[in-house]
């Protein structure tokens, strides 16, 4: 049984026109900074994901001054080829 019972939304997808747009949270590597818990929307019909203007502006602020918003974390990186 699916946990998502109703995908109908009042928001229309700008790509396909479906009313199946739902809020999500994303993690993205943006301009050299790993940003977590970014609010976005996703259309379940076509897969289009969008950020609103306020979110993009905040991401720009974070990328411009990561020392103000981010913490430094070491992580392993593997190369397979």
URJO-V212127 format. One record per residue. PSI is psi in radians with two decimals (* if undefined). Layout:
PSI + PSI
This chain:
2.32 + 2.46 + -0.40 + 1.88 + -0.57 + 1.91 + -0.02 + 2.30 + 2.75 + -0.28 + 2.31 + 2.36 + 2.26 + -0.30 + -0.90 + -0.21 + -0.01 + 2.67 + 0.89 + 0.66 + 2.19 + 2.66 + 2.49 + 3.04 + 2.39 + 2.80 + 2.30 + 2.49 + 1.85 + 2.01 + 0.78 + 0.05 + 2.29 + 2.01 + 2.21 + 2.77 + 0.71 + 2.17 + 2.36 + 3.12 + 2.62 + 2.38 + 2.14 + -0.24 + -0.87 + -0.20 + -0.02 + 2.31 + 2.37 + 2.57 + 2.55 + 2.93 + -0.76 + -0.70 + -0.75 + -0.70 + -0.71 + -0.70 + -0.67 + -0.73 + -0.77 + -0.79 + -0.57 + -0.51 + 1.15 + -0.50 + -0.44 + -0.57 + -0.39 + 2.86 + 2.62 + 2.29 + 2.31 + 2.48 + 2.55 + 2.50 + 2.23 + 2.46 + 2.18 + -0.14 + *
